[in-house]
Amino acid sequence: MDRFAEWINQHAITEVECLVPDVSGIPRGKILPAKKFIESVGDRGLRIPEAIFVQTISGEYPPDETVTSPANSDVYLRPDPESICFVPWYEEPTAQVIADCVYADGRPVDISPRQVLRRVLSLYEAKGWKPILAPELEFYLVKPNTDPDYPLEPPIGRSGRPETARQAYGIDAVNEFDPLFEEVYDFCEKQGIDIDTLTHEAGAAQMEINFIHGDALSLADQVFLFKRTVRQTAFRHNVYATFMAKPMQNEPGSSMHIHQSMVDATTGESLFATPDGEHSPLFLSHIAGLQKYLPALMPLLAPNVNSYRRLQRFSDAPINVQWGLDNRTTGLRVPVSSAQARRVENRVAGADSNPYLAMAASLAAGYLGMIEELEPSDPVQGSAYDMAHTLPRHLFDALQKMIRSRAIRQVLGDRFVTALHAVKIHEYDAYQRVISSWEREYLLLNV
């Protein structure tokens, strides 16, 4: 409490936003005056219903009451002092802090996404392993869209014209939105979000931000805050920023590639390469674990019905979990690197995934591969698009794989897997009740 009070008083903060990432990565929580926040932290006065962790993307709740306490009881917010920072887009001095949730007896809420990632990281810690991650996050800028029946369109840049052709790695195309991105970089610096390079991706007004490699939980926090920052900044420039996996039908989808390596927790030496620079047995088993378990972890990597529209052949997205050296057609790419920087890039996760859960899933798969001493397939030399589509094609198929995997239940927690399944099945059933314009166009008068 003293640390919060000192920081808040030092920066003359008048209001605090206490954020809790839900299963979809949406910030939930409470906003309160700074003085009240300090008092609440001291007497455990910040509470929230446990059911926020089973709230669907549309704000509903699954009918299965077994995934939370029958009384929908409160849980206690425990703000993380390491996460407090400014909310730079407000005029009033406002702070935000990410909170964990605990039960009355102090136990962490096991269906909280932040706790799921912590659970996986504790498995690595017990082995003396420290994973190092570096996410790359893609997103689109689009014109404001107030009617969901209309398709999204590229926004108007400084030239007064929208993009009509793809501008991959185009410098001038990024400069079209210089005022927006200058503000994004400024806001990120004020929040301690350690972003690196900005590039224009293949889609019209599609961008990618790379994060500096580091600790998994810290990076998940940064991605969580970055998404909010980009959306809020875009509003200030009369533009929408979207992290949908496939927002436009004729454009490539948006991913969150996760580079992952591993070092000895004591020495800091890479465990993924031998002294002579070859792939270590642990590295190969890590890849094999990703190959075996990622298909059953897809509800964490591709969590929405829209997510699977991205995973199409020849669309800059993987269709399987083949691996290869510097091969961007595979689901698992091993970049050319030094021995200390040896890593694998998981290219399966979508930009719409919850960063805590996507990182937990990717690390869980690699962990299972290492403790089971699995062996990967041979690396792909040509195009993995010429090989079978082995990732789930729909959310329902992915959920069936997940719920049947005993190993995933053990690593992520049985109660969490049950809760996630309930939420996503409820969302899938809601989607199934929607009749699309494609159906009306081609079926109405033809069948």
N, C-alpha and C positions, 0 to 999 in steps of 0.2 A: 504493500500500500504506500509506503514511504517513497518508493521509486516512482510510482505513478504521480503522487502529489508533487514531488520535486520537478518532474518533467512538465506537468501541466501548469504549475505556477511559473516555471522558468519561461514558458512560451506563451503565457497569458491566454491559455485555452479557455473558451467559454462553453464549449459543448463537446461531447464525446459520442462517437458512434461505435457501439460494441458489436462486432461482426461475427457471425457463426456461419461457416460454409455448409450448405445443405447438400443433399445427395446429388443434385444437379449442378452444384457449384454456385448457386445463387446466394448472395449475402442476406442472411436473416439476422435478427437481433434486436437491439434496442438503442434508442437515441435519448440521451439525458444530459442535463446541465453538468458541467465539470465537477462542481462541488458535490452534487448528488452521486456522481460516479465514484468519486473517492470514498465517500461514506459507504456506498453499496459494496465496493470491493472489500472493505474492512469487515462488514458484518454479513457477508454472503447474501446480500440483498438482491442480486441480479439473478433472475430465474426466467426460464422459458419452457414451454411444453416439450417434452421429449418427442412428440409427434412431428415436430418440424423435420425430423430426419427421415420421415416416410411421406412427406408431402410431395405430390407429383408436380410436374412442370406446369400443369394447369391449375395448381392450387387445391387439388382434391386429395383424398386419403383413401388407400386401399381398404376394403371391408374387413380384411384379416386383422383382427385385434390382437393376435398373438405376437405381432412384431413390436409392439410397445406395451407398456403396462396397461392393464384393463381400464384403469381410471384416467389414463392420459395424464399422468402426474408430471409435475415440474421437475426439471433438472437445473443444476446451478451452473452459472457461467463463471469460468475462471479465466480472466483475461491474461494473455501472455505478455509479460513486460517487454520481451524482445521485439514485439510486433507493433508497438505504439508508434505512430507517425502522424504527420499532418494530412488533412484532406485538402489538397492545394487548390481545388476549384471553387471553394467557398470564400466569400468575402470576410465573414466572421472567422476568427481563429478557432478552427475545429480540428479535433484529433479523431483518429480511428484506431481501433485495437482489435486484433483477432482473438477470440475466446475459445477455449476448450470447454467441454461440458462434463460435469461429474454428477454422480448420484449423491444422496444425502450422506452416505457412509464414506464418500471420497473416491469411490471407484469411478474410473473413466467410463463415459457412455460409449459402449463398444460398437454402436451403429453410427457413430460420428465419423465422417470421412477423414478428418484429421487424425483421429485415433486409429483408424484402420491403417493408415500409412505408418504411424508410430509402431503399431504392432509388427508390421513387416520389417521395419528397420531394427527392431529389437532382436529379430532372428539373426540378422547379419551381425549385430553387435555381439551376440552370444558366441559367434564363430570367430570373432576378432577381425571381421571384414567391415570395410567402410565403403559403401557405394558412392560414386560421384556421378551426378547427373547434369545434363545440359539440354534443356528443352528449346525447340524452335517452334514458334507459334505463328500460324497463318490466319489471316482474316481479310474480309472484304470491307471496303467503303462503298456505300450505296446511297442513292437518293432517299430522302424521307419517304416512308411507305406507311400510310395510315389506313389503307384498305388491304387486308391480307388476300383478297381475291385477285389482286393485280401482281404480276411478276415484279421482282426487284430489277432496278436499272442502275448502271454506273452513275456516279455523281458528276456534277460539273466542277471542274478544276479552275485554276487561275486563268487558263486560256479562254474560259467561257464555253468549252465544249466537253462532252463526255468522251471517254475512251471508246473507240470503235474497233480497235485491233489489240491483240495481246502484246504486252510490252515487258516480257520477262527480263529482269535485271535492268530495265530502263531507268536511267538517272533522271532524265527530264520528266518522265512519267511520275516519279516520286515527287519531284519538285512542284508538280501541279498542286500538291497539298502541303507545301512547306509550312505555312502558318500553323496548320493542325499538328504536324509532327514536331515542330519546334516546341509547341506547348506540351505535347506528350513527353518529350525528353525532359523538359523542365519539371513537369509534374512527377515523373518517375524519379528524378534526382532528389526531389524534396521528400519522397517516400522511401528512399533507400532501395528502389527497385533497380537492380544491376543489369540493365539491358545493354546489348552490344550492337550488332549491325542491323540496319534496316535495309531491306531489298524489296523490289517490286517482283511479285511472283507472276505466274503464267496467266492468271485470270485478269479480266478487266477490273482495274482498281483493287487488285488483290495484293496484299502486302505480307511480309514475313519479318518478325522480330526474333533475333537470337538472344538468348540469355547466357551470361557467363557461367561456366560450370561450377558446381559446388554442392553443398549439402542438400539432400532431397527435400526435407521438410521446409527449409528456408526457401528453396526454389518453388515449391508448391504454393507457399504463401505469396511469393512474388508474382507468379502467374495469376493467382486468384485476384490480387489487387490490380495487376496490369489490365486484365479484362475490363474491370470496372473503370479504370482510368481512361482507357481508349474509348469506351462507350460514352462516358461523361464528356470527354474532350470533343468527341465528334458532335455531340449535341450542341456544343458552343459554336460550332462552325456550320450548323444546319446540315449535317450529314449523319447518317447512321453508320455505326461499325457493327458488323455481325460476325460471330464465330460459329454460325451454322456450318455443319460439315459440307453441305451441298446447297448453297443458297440460290444458284441460278443453273438452269438445266443445260445450257450450252457452254458452261465454264467449268474448269476443274474445281474439285472440292478443296476444303481447307483442313490441314492436318495439324497435329502437335507431335512432331518427331521428338523422340526421347533418346539422346545419346547417353549410354550408361557404361561406366567403367568401375573398377573396384581396386582398392588399395588395402594393404595391411594397416589395420587401425593403429598399430604401434609405430611401425617404421615409415609408413607413407609410400612404400614401394608398390608398384603395380603388381597385382596378382593375375593379370590377364595376359602377361607375356613372360617368356622364359628369359634368362640372362642373355641369350644370343638373339633375342628379338622375335622368336617364333611364338605362335599361339600356345598359351599354356593349357593343360588339361582342364583347369577350372574354367577358362574362357570358352572352350569348346563345349563343356557341359552346360555353361550358362546359356549359350546359343541354343543348345538342344532343348533346354527347359523352355525357352521362348517358343521354339517350334512346337513342342508338345502341348503346352498349356495356354498359349495365347488364344486359340480358337474358343476355349471354354471361358476365357476372361473377357470376351468381347463386350458384354454388357457394361464393363467399366471403361473400355477403350472406344466403343462405338455405342453410346448409351441411348440413342434416340432412333426412331423409325427413319428419320432423314439421314442418319449416319451411314446407312448401307447403300445409299445412292452414290456416295463418294467412291466406294470400293469396286470400281468397274475396270475391266481390262483396257489397257492403253489410255488411262486417264490420269497419269501421274500419281497413282495411288496403288498400293499392293492388292493382290487378289489371293495371296498365299503367304506362307511363312518360310519360303525358301530363303537362303542366305548367300551372299556373295561378296567378293572384295570390290569395294567402290562401285557397286552395282545398284542403281536406283530403280530398277524394275522389281527388286526383291522386297519382301516385307522386312527383312533384316539385313542391313547394309553394314559392312565393316570398312570404315574409311581407311585410307592409307595414312599411317601415323608412325610415330616413334613408339618404342616399347612402353615407355611410361604413359603415353597417351592412348594405348590400345583400348578400343571401345567398340561397342556395337550400337548401331542406330536403329531403334524400333520405329518403323515408319507406318505402323498400323493405326495408332491412336488418332482420333479426329480432334479438331480444334474445339468441338463442342463437348469434349469430355471434361469431367471434373478433374483438375490437375492432381489433387490428392489421391483420387482413386486410380487414375491412369498410371501414375508413378508407382503406386502400391501394386497394381496388377503386373506391371512390367518387371518390377523387382521380385515379386512373388514367383513369377514364372522362372526367372533366372535362378532364384534360390532353390526351387524344387529340382531344377536340372542339376545343380551342383551337388546337392545332398544325395540325389539318386544316381549320380555319376553317369548321366545319360551321354550318349554320343550323337552328334548332329549328322544330318545327311551331308553328302558331298556339296561343296559350294557350287553355285550356278555360274557357268562361264558366259552363257548368252543371255537371252531375254527370259525372265521368269513369266512374262505374259504368254509365252508359248506352252506353259505348263498348266496343270489343273487348278481351278479356282477352289481352294480348300478352306477359305475363311467362310463363316456363316453368311448367308445371303440376306437374311432378315433378322430382326430383333428377336422374334419368337424362337427361331432356331438357336440363336446364341443363348437365350435364357434357358433352354432345355439342356444345352451342354453344361452351362454353369451349375445348375441346381443338382446335376447328377454327379459332379466331380467331388469325391471325398477329399482329395488332396487340397483343393481350393478352399473347401469349407474349413479345413484344419488350419490353413495358413491365414486366411482372412477373417476367420471367425464364423461359426455356424449361424449365429443370430444375425450377423450383418448380411450374409449371403441370403438368408431367408427374407430379410427386410427389403433388400435391393430387388429380389425377385418379385416380391409383392408389389412394389412401387412400379416396376417396369411392365409387369403384366397388366396392371391397371391402366397405364398409359397406352399400351398396345391395344387393349380392348377399346379404349376411347377413340383411338385412331381408326380402328376397324369400322366404327360407326359413321365415319366421314365419307361422303361420296365426292370423288374428285372431278375436276373439270374434264380430265382425260376420259373418264367413264361416260360422262354426258356427251362428250364430243363423238366418241366412236361406237357407243353401245345404244344410245337413246333410240335411234331410228334404224339401226342395222341388225339387231338381233331379235 
